[in-house]
Amino acid sequence: MLPFIRSDLAQFTAYKPHPSSDTAEPVPTQLDRLDTNESPYDLPAELKEKLAWTYQQVIETNRYPDGGHETLKLAIAEYVNESASLLPSVFTPANISVGNGSDELIRSLLIATCLGGEGSILVANPTFSMYGILAKTLGIPVVTVGRNDVNFEIDLKAAQSAMEQTQHPPVRVVFVVHPNSPTANPLTAAELAWLRSLSEQILVVIDEAYFEFSQTTLVGELAQRPNWVILRTFSKAFRLAALRVGYCVAHPEAIAILEKVRLPYNLPSFSIVAALMALQNRQILLESIPQTLRERAKLIQALSHHSELQVAESAANFVFVRLKLNGSHPQDAALKSLHQKLGSYGTVVREISQGLRITIGTPEENARTINRLQAALANLKFS
């Protein structure tokens, strides 16, 4: 290892959005990519044409982007108020910070709270791995607890104990996802009660990346909870994963700190324009959600007919599936084989946390997923 590199980085593994498969079987040229929870639908052609015109006629590539994001923040604040039915409007641009994907905002929150040995973070696994990865790259300790194996609720007794016992440094930030990834469950009443009980000395980050699918949000509580931050993204329902735009909603004082630590000109001009256009055309872009929810229900129903599968309920645009095997069959080997077989057929899903996370695709993709999963299960030859 190079002598000027931090020694602890040698122990890290880089995040791989599309983990490579070691299967010897040929990979199909046509793949149904159902492994990253993206929308299966591209932007409509007319919106792409508008964006292309804007890039060609309006954006000056020799000029820096809008570094303050004021126009975009105003549009986001209006959307947040509308989507939470907050009348009169509660949120203004002072409540919004915009990042190069939610990842940048997570990193900024960590820098603003825990850097320099001032704090650690708490996560309940399985959950979105970037909380822990980003913390570790900054030298911030990560405290982990488990979840209930049936409904995936956080082990609240273990979480409270960890909060009380972790002192050097103390837990400064708690990260939760609502609904959680990869397990797709929303926060329960017990989890919410626990989060509300936490001291205002602790930052609670609630990641609502899948809000448009769950239609359940906690932004209405932010006015009473200055230690809460809501994260959201344009990468999922708004179909802008390629352009990397995330945002957070929080108390103006918290936003002011995030503005201090974020990089200048962190969003390219094209991404800013695309996010604005997405919000202006949200009725068009979000009209696919009811179909996604219907397809989710069909997929859960079809997979539940297989005795070998345990399918969790979902409040997101993906489902989490585990194998139900007797003690004589090795779980990890069977899951790996199932994952590889699906990939060889042309359906790419995410093998994670002793299960498969399957993004809801188009009706055609979902039908192929059901058929291919049935064929893959038959080929496993369970004992």
FENFEN-V783439 format. One record per residue. N is the residue number from 1. SS is DSSP state (hx for helix, st for strand, lp for the rest). PSI is psi in whole degrees, -180 to 180 (none if undefined). Layout:
BEGIN
N | SS | PSI
N | SS | PSI
END
This chain:
BEGIN
1 | lp | 142
2 | lp | 136
3 | lp | -19
4 | lp | 2
5 | lp | 142
6 | lp | 133
7 | hx | -32
8 | hx | -20
9 | hx | -19
10 | hx | -24
11 | hx | -7
12 | lp | 152
13 | lp | 129
14 | lp | 145
15 | lp | 132
16 | lp | 104
17 | lp | -34
18 | lp | 81
19 | lp | 135
20 | lp | 146
21 | lp | 140
22 | lp | 17
23 | lp | 145
24 | lp | -8
25 | lp | 147
26 | lp | 145
27 | lp | 128
28 | lp | 150
29 | lp | -29
30 | lp | 115
31 | lp | 142
32 | st | 107
33 | st | 92
34 | lp | 41
35 | lp | -4
36 | lp | 16
37 | lp | 26
38 | lp | 165
39 | lp | 140
40 | lp | -4
41 | lp | 129
42 | lp | 170
43 | lp | 145
44 | lp | 149
45 | hx | -38
46 | hx | -33
47 | hx | -38
48 | hx | -38
49 | hx | -40
50 | hx | -43
51 | hx | -41
52 | hx | -42
53 | hx | -43
54 | hx | -42
55 | hx | -40
56 | hx | -38
57 | hx | -22
58 | lp | -48
59 | lp | 128
60 | lp | 110
61 | lp | -14
62 | lp | -2
63 | lp | 146
64 | lp | 156
65 | lp | 173
66 | lp | 109
67 | lp | -15
68 | lp | -16
69 | lp | 26
70 | hx | -44
71 | hx | -43
72 | hx | -41
73 | hx | -40
74 | hx | -43
75 | hx | -39
76 | hx | -44
77 | hx | -42
78 | hx | -41
79 | hx | -43
80 | hx | -45
81 | hx | -45
82 | hx | -45
83 | hx | -21
84 | lp | 6
85 | lp | 44
86 | lp | 100
87 | lp | 127
88 | lp | 166
89 | lp | 133
90 | lp | -39
91 | lp | 144
92 | lp | 176
93 | hx | -25
94 | hx | -14
95 | hx | 3
96 | st | 136
97 | st | 144
98 | st | 139
99 | st | 165
100 | lp | 79
101 | hx | 162
102 | hx | -25
103 | hx | -42
104 | hx | -39
105 | hx | -40
106 | hx | -45
107 | hx | -41
108 | hx | -40
109 | hx | -40
110 | hx | -42
111 | hx | -39
112 | hx | -15
113 | hx | -40
114 | lp | -12
115 | hx | 154
116 | hx | 27
117 | hx | 15
118 | lp | -14
119 | lp | 166
120 | st | 172
121 | st | 158
122 | st | 131
123 | st | 154
124 | st | 112
125 | lp | 146
126 | lp | 145
127 | lp | -175
128 | lp | 122
129 | lp | -19
130 | hx | -22
131 | hx | -51
132 | hx | -41
133 | hx | -48
134 | hx | -39
135 | hx | -47
136 | hx | -37
137 | hx | -22
138 | lp | 4
139 | lp | 24
140 | lp | 128
141 | lp | 146
142 | st | 120
143 | st | 126
144 | st | 143
145 | st | 171
146 | lp | -170
147 | st | 159
148 | lp | 133
149 | lp | -13
150 | lp | -55
151 | lp | 2
152 | lp | 18
153 | lp | 144
154 | st | 141
155 | lp | 91
156 | hx | -33
157 | hx | -45
158 | hx | -38
159 | hx | -45
160 | hx | -40
161 | hx | -42
162 | hx | -39
163 | hx | -41
164 | hx | -33
165 | hx | -21
166 | lp | 109
167 | st | -20
168 | lp | 82
169 | lp | 164
170 | st | 160
171 | st | 123
172 | st | -24
173 | st | 136
174 | st | 127
175 | st | 129
176 | st | 156
177 | st | 138
178 | lp | 94
179 | lp | 159
180 | lp | 150
181 | lp | 128
182 | lp | 4
183 | lp | -13
184 | lp | 10
185 | lp | 138
186 | lp | 166
187 | lp | 138
188 | lp | 169
189 | hx | -38
190 | hx | -41
191 | hx | -43
192 | hx | -41
193 | hx | -40
194 | hx | -44
195 | hx | -40
196 | hx | -25
197 | hx | -12
198 | lp | 149
199 | lp | 149
200 | lp | -6
201 | lp | -10
202 | lp | 130
203 | st | 129
204 | st | 117
205 | st | 117
206 | st | 111
207 | st | 111
208 | lp | 46
209 | lp | -28
210 | lp | 25
211 | hx | -45
212 | hx | -23
213 | hx | -35
214 | hx | -29
215 | lp | 28
216 | lp | 122
217 | lp | 156
218 | lp | 14
219 | hx | -27
220 | hx | -16
221 | hx | -8
222 | hx | -33
223 | hx | -31
224 | hx | -7
225 | lp | 83
226 | lp | -12
227 | lp | 10
228 | st | 144
229 | st | 133
230 | st | 126
231 | st | 142
232 | st | 174
233 | st | 156
234 | lp | 2
235 | lp | -19
236 | lp | -93
237 | lp | -30
238 | lp | -1
239 | lp | 27
240 | lp | 34
241 | hx | -34
242 | hx | -17
243 | hx | -9
244 | lp | 72
245 | lp | 119
246 | st | 165
247 | st | 160
248 | st | 155
249 | st | 129
250 | lp | 178
251 | lp | 141
252 | hx | -34
253 | hx | -38
254 | hx | -40
255 | hx | -41
256 | hx | -38
257 | hx | -43
258 | hx | -36
259 | hx | -28
260 | hx | -36
261 | hx | -13
262 | lp | 156
263 | lp | 146
264 | lp | 149
265 | lp | 46
266 | lp | -16
267 | lp | 127
268 | lp | 154
269 | hx | -40
270 | hx | -38
271 | hx | -40
272 | hx | -47
273 | hx | -42
274 | hx | -42
275 | hx | -42
276 | hx | -44
277 | hx | -37
278 | hx | -43
279 | hx | -39
280 | hx | -26
281 | lp | 31
282 | hx | -31
283 | hx | -38
284 | hx | -47
285 | hx | -35
286 | hx | -2
287 | hx | -12
288 | hx | -12
289 | hx | -46
290 | hx | -38
291 | hx | -41
292 | hx | -42
293 | hx | -38
294 | hx | -42
295 | hx | -36
296 | hx | -46
297 | hx | -42
298 | hx | -41
299 | hx | -44
300 | hx | -43
301 | hx | -44
302 | hx | -43
303 | hx | -29
304 | hx | -17
305 | lp | -14
306 | lp | 119
307 | lp | -21
308 | lp | -11
309 | st | 144
310 | st | 113
311 | st | 123
312 | lp | 150
313 | lp | 153
314 | lp | 140
315 | lp | 18
316 | lp | -167
317 | lp | 35
318 | st | 165
319 | st | 154
320 | st | 125
321 | st | 132
322 | st | 161
323 | st | 142
324 | lp | 106
325 | lp | 154
326 | lp | 170
327 | lp | -17
328 | lp | -8
329 | lp | 125
330 | lp | 118
331 | hx | -52
332 | hx | -42
333 | hx | -41
334 | hx | -42
335 | hx | -44
336 | hx | -42
337 | hx | -42
338 | hx | -44
339 | hx | -46
340 | hx | -39
341 | hx | -43
342 | hx | -44
343 | hx | -38
344 | hx | -27
345 | hx | -22
346 | lp | 6
347 | st | 112
348 | st | 118
349 | lp | 174
350 | st | 122
351 | st | 117
352 | st | 139
353 | lp | 46
354 | lp | 35
355 | st | -178
356 | st | 128
357 | st | 120
358 | st | 116
359 | st | 142
360 | lp | 122
361 | lp | -155
362 | lp | 164
363 | hx | -38
364 | hx | -42
365 | hx | -41
366 | hx | -38
367 | hx | -42
368 | hx | -38
369 | hx | -46
370 | hx | -46
371 | hx | -42
372 | hx | -37
373 | hx | -39
374 | hx | -43
375 | hx | -40
376 | hx | -39
377 | hx | -40
378 | hx | -36
379 | hx | -16
380 | hx | -27
381 | lp | 65
382 | lp | 140
383 | lp | none
END
